[in-house]
Amino acid sequence: MSTKTKRFILPETEIPARWYNIAADMPNKPMPPLNPATREPLRAEDLYPIFSRALADQEMNQTDAWIDIPEAVREQYKNYRCTPLVRAYDLEKALGTPAHIYFKNESVSPVGSHKLNSALAQAYYCKQEGVTNITTETGAGQWGAALSYAAKAFGLELAVYMVKISYEQKPYRRSIMQTFGAQVTASPSMSTKAGRKILTEQPNYQGSLGTAISEAIELAMSTPNCKYTLGSVLSHVTLHQTIIGLEAEKQMAMAGEYPDVVIGCFGGGSNFGGISFPFMRHNLLDGKKTRFVAAEPDSCPKLTRGVFRYDFGDEAGYTPLLPMFTLGHNFAPAHIHAGGLRYHGAGVIVSQLLKDGLMEAVDIPQLESFRAGCLFARTEGIIPAPESCHAIAAAVAEAEKCRQTGEEKVILFNLSGHGLIDMASYDKYISGDLMNYTLTDEQIAENIAALDAKI
């Protein structure tokens, strides 16, 4: 192990007091979400029946670059923030690269992932409004675990719809949620109209985030004093996650470096935006030339092979119509182990940034992601979540380019969570039982045609 400075941690007094809203600084604002009934641009008030008012207002805010973090949320953050920025010396050595590789270690949160940053904020705003019950969906279970913790912190009751394939693949994530007091239901279920419809049409359907979102929204809309919360995609979620990049800015300054490339794995966009947007503002405002790379699974390639369309954020069509890169809201993703990345669309801010060429995307095969995760575990001593393995694989690819060219670039990626509750997936990888799932052009075209016919 190198004796050089490896970990950079800010004192408690340096924990950011504001989140960064990149929409205020974007040269082209995201197109407006549409009311699905009227096809008119959405207003914040249209979201009040679903979300707390404060969160709905944050969702539609494109004017204020900085949003104050409530003191009660900052106090909760102090339980685990600032998270470490780490120089990956041993990974660099294993790759034989001149690149300097850094990672922001969000796995040190009480629930093992970055998801708690927004869960605490959303639970707080719901509690402030007098809400007593909240609902949500979860893919791999990281968001559900985070919100279960946050709900208890602020005295709320929580119902979670967990994508069925993950409910079965990741039983300990389910146990974490239940330990914190949440009610967890495998989705699709017979407890909602949306779930019953899907199971009637496809009795063996193993679920998707789009389906789980539909069920959670339906329950929230039909339950008194209840609001819906979610863990990615929408702009207010990414806003809360910018605490990651805001801390990383200060920590990179402590290290005496500035990133040439910033990388995050990509499902709906919250952890990618969280690490990227604070640095991206310097590209927008100060002329910096940092590259931003979103790493998605090649079995769910909305950024690299999807289309830019208005689409629903859920399978049943309960959400507003969002301008997004999408594979179609009825897309049924393969049963990869990175359950948090199995989502059909991208958030509206990321979609606009990609459309404008201000960021880029790569798709990573499942086996390549686990190969990179194992290399990272063996060099840096942390077993990463399957989702985070995609960011690591993209960082490894960038570092290998530097080895070939001799360039000494600075690479920063977000380690969004640990994989200690995902060891069944590592067992399958090590035993050779995992495989890649690649979509054909024909499959994508067929799904997009169905979207065009419906919307």
C-alpha positions as CSV (number, residue, x, y, z in Angstrom):
1,M,0.0,0.0,0.0
2,S,1.3,3.4,-0.9
3,T,2.4,5.8,1.8
4,K,1.2,8.8,-0.2
5,T,-1.9,10.7,0.8
6,K,-4.8,8.4,-0.1
7,R,-7.9,9.7,1.7
8,F,-9.2,13.2,1.7
9,I,-12.0,14.1,4.2
10,L,-13.5,17.5,4.9
11,P,-14.2,18.6,8.5
12,E,-17.8,18.7,9.6
13,T,-17.9,22.5,9.3
14,E,-17.2,22.1,5.6
15,I,-20.2,20.0,4.8
16,P,-22.1,22.0,2.1
17,A,-25.0,24.1,3.3
18,R,-26.7,24.3,-0.2
19,W,-27.5,21.9,-3.0
20,Y,-26.6,23.0,-6.6
21,N,-29.4,23.3,-9.2
22,I,-27.7,23.0,-12.6
23,A,-31.0,23.8,-14.5
24,A,-30.5,27.4,-13.6
25,D,-27.2,27.5,-15.5
26,M,-28.0,25.4,-18.5
27,P,-27.8,27.2,-21.8
28,N,-30.8,25.2,-23.0
29,K,-33.4,24.5,-20.3
30,P,-35.0,21.0,-20.3
31,M,-38.2,20.9,-22.2
32,P,-41.2,21.0,-19.9
33,P,-42.9,17.9,-18.6
34,L,-46.5,17.6,-19.9
35,N,-49.7,16.9,-18.2
36,P,-50.7,13.6,-19.8
37,A,-54.4,14.5,-19.8
38,T,-54.1,18.0,-21.4
39,R,-50.6,17.8,-23.0
40,E,-50.0,21.2,-21.5
41,P,-46.8,22.1,-19.7
42,L,-46.8,20.9,-16.2
43,R,-47.0,23.3,-13.2
44,A,-45.7,22.6,-9.8
45,E,-49.2,22.6,-8.5
46,D,-50.0,19.6,-10.8
47,L,-47.5,17.6,-8.7
48,Y,-48.9,18.5,-5.3
49,P,-51.3,15.5,-5.1
50,I,-48.3,13.1,-5.5
51,F,-45.3,14.8,-3.9
52,S,-44.8,17.1,-1.0
53,R,-45.1,20.7,-2.1
54,A,-41.5,21.6,-1.4
55,L,-40.3,18.7,-3.6
56,A,-42.7,19.6,-6.4
57,D,-41.4,23.2,-6.3
58,Q,-37.8,22.0,-6.4
59,E,-38.7,19.8,-9.3
60,M,-39.9,22.7,-11.4
61,N,-37.3,25.2,-10.3
62,Q,-35.1,26.4,-13.2
63,T,-34.1,29.7,-11.8
64,D,-32.3,29.3,-8.5
65,A,-28.8,27.8,-8.8
66,W,-28.5,27.2,-5.0
67,I,-31.1,25.7,-2.7
68,D,-30.5,25.8,1.1
69,I,-30.3,22.4,2.8
70,P,-32.6,22.4,5.8
71,E,-30.7,22.3,9.1
72,A,-32.5,19.1,10.2
73,V,-31.2,17.4,7.1
74,R,-27.7,18.7,7.6
75,E,-27.8,17.3,11.1
76,Q,-28.6,13.9,9.7
77,Y,-25.9,14.2,7.0
78,K,-23.4,14.7,9.8
79,N,-23.9,11.1,10.8
80,Y,-21.9,10.0,7.8
81,R,-20.7,13.0,5.8
82,C,-18.3,14.1,4.6
83,T,-17.6,10.8,2.7
84,P,-14.0,10.1,1.7
85,L,-12.4,11.0,-1.6
86,V,-9.8,8.2,-2.2
87,R,-6.8,8.1,-4.5
88,A,-6.8,4.5,-6.0
89,Y,-3.1,4.0,-6.1
90,D,-3.2,0.3,-6.1
91,L,-5.7,0.2,-8.9
92,E,-3.5,2.5,-10.9
93,K,-0.5,0.2,-10.3
94,A,-2.5,-2.9,-11.4
95,L,-3.5,-1.2,-14.6
96,G,0.0,0.2,-15.3
97,T,-1.5,3.5,-16.1
98,P,-0.1,7.1,-15.7
99,A,-3.7,8.2,-15.0
100,H,-4.5,9.4,-11.5
101,I,-7.7,7.7,-10.4
102,Y,-9.9,9.0,-7.6
103,F,-13.2,7.7,-6.2
104,K,-15.8,9.3,-4.0
105,N,-16.8,6.6,-1.5
106,E,-20.5,6.8,-0.9
107,S,-20.6,3.3,0.4
108,V,-19.8,4.5,4.0
109,S,-23.3,5.8,4.6
110,P,-25.4,3.9,7.2
111,V,-27.2,2.0,4.4
112,G,-24.2,1.5,2.2
113,S,-25.0,3.8,-0.7
114,H,-25.5,7.4,-1.9
115,K,-29.3,7.0,-1.8
116,L,-29.6,8.3,1.7
117,N,-28.6,11.8,0.6
118,S,-32.0,12.3,-1.1
119,A,-34.0,9.9,1.2
120,L,-33.4,12.1,4.2
121,A,-34.4,15.3,2.3
122,Q,-37.6,13.8,0.9
123,A,-38.6,12.3,4.3
124,Y,-38.0,15.7,6.0
125,Y,-40.1,17.6,3.5
126,C,-42.9,15.1,3.8
127,K,-42.8,15.3,7.6
128,Q,-42.8,19.1,7.5
129,E,-46.0,19.1,5.4
130,G,-47.7,16.9,8.0
131,V,-47.6,13.7,5.9
132,T,-47.7,10.5,7.9
133,N,-47.2,7.8,5.2
134,I,-45.0,7.6,2.2
135,T,-44.6,5.1,-0.7
136,T,-41.8,4.3,-3.1
137,E,-40.4,1.8,-5.5
138,T,-36.9,0.2,-5.4
139,G,-34.9,-1.8,-7.9
140,A,-31.8,-3.3,-6.3
141,G,-33.1,-2.3,-2.8
142,Q,-30.6,0.4,-2.1
143,W,-33.2,3.2,-2.4
144,G,-35.7,1.2,-0.4
145,A,-33.1,0.7,2.4
146,A,-32.2,4.3,2.4
147,L,-35.8,5.5,2.6
148,S,-36.6,3.0,5.3
149,Y,-33.9,4.5,7.4
150,A,-35.0,8.1,6.6
151,A,-38.6,7.3,7.3
152,K,-37.8,6.2,10.8
153,A,-35.5,9.2,11.3
154,F,-38.4,11.5,10.7
155,G,-41.3,9.4,12.1
156,L,-43.0,8.2,8.9
157,E,-44.6,4.9,7.8
158,L,-43.2,3.5,4.6
159,A,-44.5,1.1,2.0
160,V,-42.0,-0.2,-0.6
161,Y,-42.7,-1.9,-3.9
162,M,-39.6,-3.9,-4.8
163,V,-39.0,-5.2,-8.3
164,K,-39.8,-8.9,-8.1
165,I,-36.6,-10.2,-9.6
166,S,-34.6,-8.2,-7.1
167,Y,-37.0,-9.2,-4.2
168,E,-35.9,-12.8,-5.0
169,Q,-32.2,-12.1,-5.9
170,K,-31.5,-9.8,-2.9
171,P,-33.4,-11.0,0.1
172,Y,-31.1,-9.3,2.6
173,R,-31.9,-5.9,1.1
174,R,-35.6,-6.7,1.8
175,S,-34.6,-7.7,5.3
176,I,-32.8,-4.3,5.9
177,M,-36.0,-2.5,4.9
178,Q,-38.1,-4.6,7.2
179,T,-35.6,-4.2,10.0
180,F,-36.1,-0.4,9.8
181,G,-39.9,-1.0,9.9
182,A,-40.9,-0.7,6.2
183,Q,-43.6,-2.8,4.6
184,V,-42.1,-4.5,1.5
185,T,-44.1,-6.0,-1.4
186,A,-42.8,-7.7,-4.5
187,S,-43.8,-5.9,-7.7
188,P,-45.9,-6.5,-9.7
189,S,-48.4,-7.5,-7.0
190,M,-52.1,-8.1,-6.7
191,S,-52.5,-5.2,-4.3
192,T,-52.9,-2.5,-6.9
193,K,-54.9,-2.1,-10.2
194,A,-51.6,-1.6,-12.1
195,G,-50.1,-4.7,-10.7
196,R,-53.2,-6.9,-11.2
197,K,-53.4,-5.7,-14.9
198,I,-49.8,-6.7,-15.5
199,L,-50.0,-10.0,-13.8
200,T,-53.2,-10.9,-15.7
201,E,-51.5,-10.2,-19.0
202,Q,-48.1,-11.7,-18.0
203,P,-48.4,-14.0,-15.0
204,N,-44.7,-14.8,-14.8
205,Y,-43.5,-11.2,-15.2
206,Q,-40.5,-10.5,-13.0
207,G,-41.1,-6.8,-12.7
208,S,-39.4,-3.5,-13.7
209,L,-38.8,-0.2,-12.0
210,G,-41.6,1.3,-14.3
211,T,-44.0,-1.2,-12.9
212,A,-43.0,-0.7,-9.2
213,I,-43.3,3.1,-9.7
214,S,-46.9,2.6,-11.0
215,E,-47.8,0.6,-7.9
216,A,-46.3,3.0,-5.5
217,I,-48.0,6.1,-7.1
218,E,-51.3,4.3,-7.1
219,L,-51.0,3.4,-3.4
220,A,-50.0,7.0,-2.5
221,M,-52.9,8.5,-4.5
222,S,-55.5,6.2,-2.8
223,T,-54.2,6.5,0.8
224,P,-55.1,9.5,3.0
225,N,-52.2,11.7,4.2
226,C,-49.7,9.8,2.0
227,K,-47.1,11.0,-0.6
228,Y,-45.0,9.3,-3.1
229,T,-41.2,9.5,-3.1
230,L,-38.6,8.2,-5.5
231,G,-34.9,7.5,-5.7
232,S,-33.8,8.7,-9.1
233,V,-34.8,10.2,-12.5
234,L,-36.6,13.4,-11.3
235,S,-34.7,16.7,-11.0
236,H,-35.2,17.2,-7.3
237,V,-33.6,13.8,-6.5
238,T,-30.5,14.8,-8.5
239,L,-30.5,18.1,-6.7
240,H,-30.1,16.5,-3.3
241,Q,-27.3,14.2,-4.6
242,T,-25.2,17.2,-5.7
243,I,-23.8,17.2,-2.1
244,I,-21.5,14.4,-3.5
245,G,-19.9,16.6,-6.2
246,L,-19.8,19.7,-4.0
247,E,-17.8,17.8,-1.4
248,A,-15.6,16.3,-4.1
249,E,-14.8,19.7,-5.5
250,K,-13.3,20.7,-2.1
251,Q,-11.5,17.4,-1.7
252,M,-10.0,17.5,-5.2
253,A,-8.6,20.9,-4.2
254,M,-7.1,19.3,-1.1
255,A,-5.4,16.7,-3.4
256,G,-4.1,19.5,-5.6
257,E,-5.8,18.2,-8.7
258,Y,-8.9,18.7,-10.9
259,P,-10.7,16.0,-12.9
260,D,-10.3,15.6,-16.6
261,V,-13.0,12.9,-16.6
262,V,-15.9,12.4,-14.2
263,I,-17.8,9.1,-14.3
264,G,-20.9,7.7,-12.7
265,C,-23.0,4.6,-13.3
266,F,-26.4,5.4,-14.8
267,G,-29.9,4.2,-14.1
268,G,-32.1,7.2,-13.9
269,G,-29.3,9.8,-13.3
270,S,-29.2,10.8,-9.7
271,N,-25.8,9.5,-8.7
272,F,-24.3,10.5,-12.1
273,G,-25.7,14.0,-11.7
274,G,-24.7,14.1,-8.1
275,I,-21.0,13.7,-8.8
276,S,-21.0,15.5,-12.1
277,F,-23.2,18.6,-12.0
278,P,-21.1,20.6,-9.5
279,F,-18.1,20.1,-11.8
280,M,-20.1,20.7,-14.9
281,R,-21.1,24.1,-13.8
282,H,-17.4,25.1,-14.3
283,N,-17.6,23.9,-17.9
284,L,-20.8,26.0,-18.3
285,L,-19.6,29.1,-16.5
286,D,-15.8,29.1,-16.4
287,G,-14.7,27.4,-19.7
288,K,-13.4,24.2,-18.1
289,K,-13.2,21.2,-20.5
290,T,-13.9,18.2,-18.2
291,R,-15.6,15.2,-19.8
292,F,-18.6,13.6,-18.1
293,V,-19.3,9.9,-18.8
294,A,-22.5,8.1,-17.8
295,A,-21.9,4.3,-17.6
296,E,-25.1,2.3,-18.3
297,P,-25.6,-1.5,-18.8
298,D,-25.7,-2.6,-22.4
299,S,-28.9,-4.5,-21.6
300,C,-30.7,-1.3,-20.8
301,P,-29.0,1.3,-23.1
302,K,-31.4,4.3,-23.2
303,L,-28.6,6.9,-23.4
304,T,-26.5,5.1,-26.1
305,R,-29.3,3.5,-28.2
306,G,-32.6,5.0,-27.0
307,V,-34.5,7.8,-28.6
308,F,-35.4,11.3,-27.3
309,R,-39.1,11.4,-26.9
310,Y,-41.9,12.4,-24.5
311,D,-42.6,9.2,-22.5
312,F,-44.1,8.1,-19.2
313,G,-41.8,7.5,-16.2
314,D,-43.8,4.4,-15.3
315,E,-45.3,1.4,-17.0
316,A,-49.0,2.2,-16.3
317,G,-48.8,5.8,-17.4
318,Y,-49.5,7.5,-14.1
319,T,-46.6,10.0,-14.2
320,P,-46.4,13.2,-16.3
321,L,-44.9,12.8,-19.8
322,L,-41.2,13.5,-19.5
323,P,-38.8,14.6,-22.4
324,M,-36.2,11.9,-22.0
325,F,-34.0,9.4,-23.8
326,T,-36.0,6.3,-23.5
327,L,-36.4,2.7,-24.7
328,G,-40.2,3.0,-24.1
329,H,-42.0,2.8,-20.8
330,N,-43.1,-0.7,-21.5
331,F,-39.5,-1.9,-21.9
332,A,-38.9,-5.2,-20.0
333,P,-35.2,-5.2,-19.1
334,A,-33.1,-8.3,-18.8
335,H,-32.6,-9.8,-15.3
336,I,-29.1,-8.4,-14.7
337,H,-27.8,-8.1,-11.1
338,A,-27.4,-4.3,-11.3
339,G,-31.1,-3.9,-10.5
340,G,-30.8,-0.2,-9.8
341,L,-29.8,0.4,-13.5
342,R,-32.8,-1.5,-15.0
343,Y,-34.8,1.6,-15.9
344,H,-36.2,2.5,-19.3
345,G,-35.5,6.2,-19.3
346,A,-33.2,9.1,-18.3
347,G,-34.0,12.2,-16.3
348,V,-35.0,15.3,-18.2
349,I,-31.8,17.3,-17.2
350,V,-29.4,14.5,-18.2
351,S,-31.4,14.0,-21.4
352,Q,-31.0,17.6,-22.4
353,L,-27.3,17.7,-21.5
354,L,-26.7,14.6,-23.6
355,K,-28.8,16.1,-26.5
356,D,-26.6,19.2,-26.3
357,G,-23.3,17.3,-26.3
358,L,-22.3,18.4,-22.8
359,M,-21.9,14.8,-21.6
360,E,-21.4,11.4,-23.1
361,A,-22.5,7.8,-22.4
362,V,-21.0,4.3,-22.7
363,D,-22.8,0.9,-22.3
364,I,-21.0,-1.8,-20.3
365,P,-21.7,-5.6,-20.7
366,Q,-22.5,-7.3,-17.4
367,L,-19.4,-9.6,-17.4
368,E,-17.1,-6.6,-18.0
369,S,-18.7,-4.8,-15.1
370,F,-18.1,-7.7,-12.7
371,R,-14.5,-8.1,-14.0
372,A,-13.8,-4.5,-13.2
373,G,-15.6,-4.9,-9.8
374,C,-13.4,-7.8,-8.8
375,L,-10.2,-6.0,-9.9
376,F,-11.3,-3.0,-7.7
377,A,-12.0,-5.3,-4.8
378,R,-8.6,-7.0,-5.0
379,T,-6.7,-3.7,-5.3
380,E,-8.7,-1.2,-3.2
381,G,-10.3,-3.6,-0.7
382,I,-13.9,-2.6,-1.3
383,I,-16.4,-4.9,-2.9
384,P,-18.6,-2.6,-5.0
385,A,-22.3,-2.8,-5.7
386,P,-23.1,-4.3,-9.2
387,E,-24.3,-0.8,-10.2
388,S,-21.0,0.8,-9.2
389,C,-19.1,-1.8,-11.1
390,H,-20.3,-0.1,-14.3
391,A,-18.6,3.2,-13.2
392,I,-15.4,1.3,-12.3
393,A,-15.4,-0.4,-15.7
394,A,-15.7,2.9,-17.5
395,A,-12.9,4.4,-15.3
396,V,-10.7,1.3,-16.1
397,A,-11.3,1.9,-19.8
398,E,-10.3,5.5,-19.5
399,A,-7.2,4.6,-17.5
400,E,-6.2,2.0,-20.1
401,K,-6.5,4.6,-22.8
402,C,-4.0,6.7,-20.8
403,R,-1.7,3.7,-20.6
404,Q,-1.7,3.4,-24.4
405,T,-1.2,7.2,-25.0
406,G,1.0,8.0,-22.0
407,E,-1.4,10.8,-21.0
408,E,-1.5,11.6,-17.2
409,K,-5.2,12.4,-16.9
410,V,-7.1,12.7,-13.6
411,I,-10.2,10.4,-13.5
412,L,-12.9,10.7,-10.8
413,F,-15.7,8.3,-10.4
414,N,-18.5,7.8,-7.9
415,L,-18.4,4.6,-5.9
416,S,-22.2,4.8,-5.3
417,G,-22.4,1.8,-2.9
418,H,-20.8,-1.4,-1.6
419,G,-21.8,-4.9,-2.7
420,L,-21.7,-6.8,0.6
421,I,-25.4,-7.7,0.2
422,D,-24.9,-8.6,-3.4
423,M,-22.5,-11.5,-2.9
424,A,-24.9,-14.0,-4.6
425,S,-24.2,-12.1,-7.9
426,Y,-20.5,-12.3,-7.3
427,D,-20.9,-16.1,-6.6
428,K,-22.6,-16.5,-10.0
429,Y,-19.9,-14.4,-11.7
430,I,-17.0,-16.4,-10.1
431,S,-18.7,-19.7,-11.0
432,G,-19.3,-18.7,-14.6
433,D,-23.1,-18.6,-14.3
434,L,-23.5,-15.0,-15.4
435,M,-24.0,-13.9,-19.0
436,N,-24.2,-10.8,-21.1
437,Y,-27.6,-9.6,-22.3
438,T,-27.4,-7.4,-25.5
439,L,-30.4,-6.0,-27.2
440,T,-30.7,-6.2,-31.0
441,D,-31.5,-3.2,-33.1
442,E,-34.7,-4.9,-34.0
443,Q,-35.8,-5.3,-30.4
444,I,-35.2,-1.6,-29.7
445,A,-37.0,-0.5,-32.9
446,E,-40.0,-2.7,-32.1
447,N,-40.3,-1.2,-28.6
448,I,-39.9,2.4,-29.8
449,A,-42.6,1.7,-32.5
450,A,-45.0,0.6,-29.8
451,L,-44.1,3.8,-27.9
452,D,-44.8,6.0,-30.9
453,A,-48.1,4.3,-31.5
454,K,-49.2,4.9,-27.9
455,I,-48.1,8.5,-27.2
